[in-house]
Amino acid sequence: MSKSPFIGRWRRVGWALGLGAVLAAPAGAVAAAKPYTEEVPGRGFHLFIRPHEKAPDAQWAHVQALDAVGRTRAAAKQALALRIWWPNAEEAPAAQTTYARRLDDRGKLQAAFDAYQHLVDHYPGRFEFNDVLARQMRLAKTLMERKKGQFLFLPGFAAPERAIPLFQKIVASAPEGEFAAEAYYLIGAAHERAYEYDEAIDAYFTALNRHPQSPFAAQAAYAQARCHVELSADAPNDVRALAEAIAACTLFLQRQPESALRGEIEGHLAKLRDRQAAAAFARARYYDRILHKPESALIEYRRFAALFPDAPQAAEARERIAQLTPEEN
């Protein structure tokens, strides 16, 4: 059955009149239709953790009551529930702090550190930053020293590298903070104890150059030189590693002239230079005795004599220089 064209026309007219009435209505009348209401904090969800109360302020009071009577685990769980279900509530940072501290009290090193880090990442300016950073530093150092795999009579084994990501987060949170130099130094120490000398050198270098006035600068300079010495010892034929070790020891002696470790570094430096001299003399003899290239050998002997005039091989080098030098007419 077809509709009359007049019906469709009048329907369109009705819509136009209704729209005109809305547009012509006073602004106050439209605003009055939806009065402002205070929004409650946004809610989260967790399948297995549910709050005891229905509002964040009541939940926080419940957490404090549990904590006051010594039910610390229940208090921690309910504090976590508050933070999860009402992450934007005014009470959320305090609840997260309580949760982190109760994990800390129980010796849950990694979990406590992560809980403190959640404060740093999500609630800046709403907690005691320096206190949290100090607690994280303590947890990271404890984890660095704690042995892994201890069970019954088994002593376990050291795993200092587990603490490296924790120290890295500390310096990322406060690159110029009071713990930055120590954190960089301990990153280097953890790598060194894991025989990762290249990574250790990088961390020590950062501690030394970003924080030259820090109490850890001298320790970093010494440790950096020590790592270079170890790398050179592991690769005795690596000329570059040898040169870098000599440079690191020389830098330490220049920057730390009054250090109690000066004698040890001087001993390393003397041995390194003896190795460098032996390598230079062996290169000259290689051109001389193996390749039978007197011109190249003469260049190497002269270079050796200039760089190492007091070396045990210096007399032999000067003698060969005299023998290989062309006689002038």
QUIVEN-V591849 format. One record per residue. N is the residue number from 1. RES is the residue in one small letter. OMEGA is omega in whole degrees, 0 to 359 (* if undefined). BURIAL is b if it has 9 or more other C-alpha atoms within 8 Angstrom, else e. Layout:
N_RES_OMEGA_BURIAL / N_RES_OMEGA_BURIAL
This chain:
1_m_184_e / 2_s_179_e / 3_k_179_e / 4_s_178_e / 5_p_180_e / 6_f_180_e / 7_i_178_e / 8_g_181_b / 9_r_180_e / 10_w_177_e / 11_r_178_e / 12_r_177_e / 13_v_179_e / 14_g_178_e / 15_w_180_e / 16_a_179_e / 17_l_179_e / 18_g_178_e / 19_l_178_e / 20_g_179_e / 21_a_179_e / 22_v_181_e / 23_l_181_e / 24_a_182_e / 25_a_179_e / 26_p_180_e / 27_a_180_e / 28_g_180_e / 29_a_179_e / 30_v_180_b / 31_a_182_e / 32_a_181_e / 33_a_180_e / 34_k_182_e / 35_p_179_e / 36_y_175_e / 37_t_178_e / 38_e_181_e / 39_e_175_e / 40_v_180_e / 41_p_179_e / 42_g_185_b / 43_r_173_b / 44_g_182_e / 45_f_173_e / 46_h_186_e / 47_l_187_e / 48_f_180_e / 49_i_182_e / 50_r_179_b / 51_p_179_b / 52_h_183_e / 53_e_186_e / 54_k_179_e / 55_a_185_e / 56_p_180_b / 57_d_177_e / 58_a_179_b / 59_q_179_b / 60_w_176_b / 61_a_178_e / 62_h_178_b / 63_v_181_b / 64_q_179_b / 65_a_178_e / 66_l_181_b / 67_d_183_b / 68_a_181_e / 69_v_175_e / 70_g_178_e / 71_r_191_b / 72_t_180_b / 73_r_177_e / 74_a_178_b / 75_a_179_b / 76_a_180_b / 77_k_180_b / 78_q_174_b / 79_a_177_b / 80_l_178_b / 81_a_178_b / 82_l_182_b / 83_r_181_b / 84_i_186_b / 85_w_179_b / 86_w_186_b / 87_p_182_b / 88_n_181_b / 89_a_179_b / 90_e_183_e / 91_e_187_b / 92_a_180_b / 93_p_179_b / 94_a_178_e / 95_a_179_b / 96_q_177_b / 97_t_177_b / 98_t_179_b / 99_y_181_b / 100_a_182_b / 101_r_179_b / 102_r_173_b / 103_l_178_b / 104_d_180_b / 105_d_183_e / 106_r_178_e / 107_g_177_e / 108_k_192_b / 109_l_183_b / 110_q_181_e / 111_a_179_b / 112_a_178_b / 113_f_180_b / 114_d_179_e / 115_a_175_b / 116_y_181_b / 117_q_177_e / 118_h_175_b / 119_l_182_b / 120_v_186_b / 121_d_190_e / 122_h_183_e / 123_y_180_b / 124_p_178_e / 125_g_184_e / 126_r_177_e / 127_f_180_b / 128_e_188_e / 129_f_183_e / 130_n_178_e / 131_d_179_e / 132_v_180_b / 133_l_178_b / 134_a_178_b / 135_r_178_e / 136_q_180_b / 137_m_179_b / 138_r_180_e / 139_l_181_b / 140_a_180_b / 141_k_178_b / 142_t_179_b / 143_l_180_b / 144_m_183_b / 145_e_184_b / 146_r_180_b / 147_k_181_b / 148_k_175_e / 149_g_178_e / 150_q_180_b / 151_f_180_e / 152_l_183_e / 153_f_179_e / 154_l_186_e / 155_p_184_b / 156_g_182_b / 157_f_181_e / 158_a_177_e / 159_a_185_b / 160_p_182_b / 161_e_178_b / 162_r_183_b / 163_a_185_b / 164_i_179_b / 165_p_179_e / 166_l_177_b / 167_f_179_b / 168_q_177_b / 169_k_179_e / 170_i_180_b / 171_v_176_b / 172_a_179_e / 173_s_182_e / 174_a_184_b / 175_p_179_e / 176_e_182_e / 177_g_185_e / 178_e_182_e / 179_f_187_b / 180_a_182_b / 181_a_179_b / 182_e_180_b / 183_a_177_b / 184_y_180_b / 185_y_182_b / 186_l_171_b / 187_i_177_b / 188_g_181_b / 189_a_179_b / 190_a_177_b / 191_h_181_b / 192_e_180_b / 193_r_175_e / 194_a_179_b / 195_y_176_e / 196_e_192_b / 197_y_180_b / 198_d_179_e / 199_e_178_b / 200_a_180_b / 201_i_179_b / 202_d_181_b / 203_a_178_b / 204_y_179_b / 205_f_179_b / 206_t_179_b / 207_a_183_b / 208_l_187_b / 209_n_177_e / 210_r_183_e / 211_h_185_b / 212_p_180_e / 213_q_182_e / 214_s_174_e / 215_p_182_e / 216_f_181_b / 217_a_180_b / 218_a_178_b / 219_q_180_b / 220_a_179_b / 221_a_179_b / 222_y_181_b / 223_a_178_b / 224_q_178_b / 225_a_180_b / 226_r_179_e / 227_c_177_b / 228_h_178_b / 229_v_179_b / 230_e_179_b / 231_l_179_b / 232_s_179_b / 233_a_179_e / 234_d_180_e / 235_a_188_e / 236_p_180_e / 237_n_180_e / 238_d_183_e / 239_v_181_e / 240_r_179_e / 241_a_178_b / 242_l_180_b / 243_a_179_b / 244_e_177_b / 245_a_178_b / 246_i_180_b / 247_a_181_e / 248_a_178_b / 249_c_179_b / 250_t_179_b / 251_l_179_e / 252_f_181_b / 253_l_178_b / 254_q_185_e / 255_r_184_e / 256_q_185_b / 257_p_182_e / 258_e_184_e / 259_s_176_e / 260_a_180_e / 261_l_183_e / 262_r_182_b / 263_g_179_e / 264_e_180_e / 265_i_177_b / 266_e_177_b / 267_g_177_e / 268_h_184_b / 269_l_179_b / 270_a_179_e / 271_k_179_e / 272_l_180_b / 273_r_175_b / 274_d_178_b / 275_r_179_e / 276_q_178_b / 277_a_180_b / 278_a_180_b / 279_a_180_e / 280_a_180_b / 281_f_178_b / 282_a_178_e / 283_r_178_b / 284_a_179_b / 285_r_180_b / 286_y_176_b / 287_y_185_b / 288_d_190_b / 289_r_185_e / 290_i_183_e / 291_l_181_e / 292_h_177_e / 293_k_187_e / 294_p_181_b / 295_e_178_e / 296_s_179_b / 297_a_179_b / 298_l_177_b / 299_i_182_b / 300_e_178_b / 301_y_180_b / 302_r_177_b / 303_r_179_e / 304_f_182_b / 305_a_180_b / 306_a_183_e / 307_l_186_e / 308_f_184_b / 309_p_182_e / 310_d_181_e / 311_a_179_e / 312_p_182_e / 313_q_186_e / 314_a_182_b / 315_a_179_e / 316_e_179_e / 317_a_180_b / 318_r_178_b / 319_e_179_e / 320_r_177_b / 321_i_179_b / 322_a_182_e / 323_q_184_e / 324_l_182_b / 325_t_180_e / 326_p_179_e / 327_e_180_e / 328_e_180_e / 329_n_*_e
